Amino acid sequence: VDFGVSALATLSTGEVFTGPKALGTRLARLQRLAREVSRKVKGSRNRAKAKTKLARLYARIADLRRNGLHQLSTYITRHFHTIGIED
């Protein structure tokens, strides 16, 4: 298993695992929401609402990443007997 930057992991069989597809759209939304928060007036109710939305999105992104890694590790352990990790 070779963990990379552009692909989440590449196996010795040539299989390439990318991250979850929904992650890309969430990251674009993250940029937009972060920009919205920075433009709100400090201490305002609208800023608090925007920060809450941003925090929920951060949590969702973390959940997507965690789930993707879990699915990858489950697939690898179910299909292969010996696992080697490349540095």
Secondary structure, DSSP 8 states (H G I E B T S, - for coil): -EE-SSSSEE-TTS-EE---HHHHHHHHHHHHHHHHHHHS-TT-HHHHHHHHHHHHHHHHHHHHHHHHHHHHHHHHHHH-S------
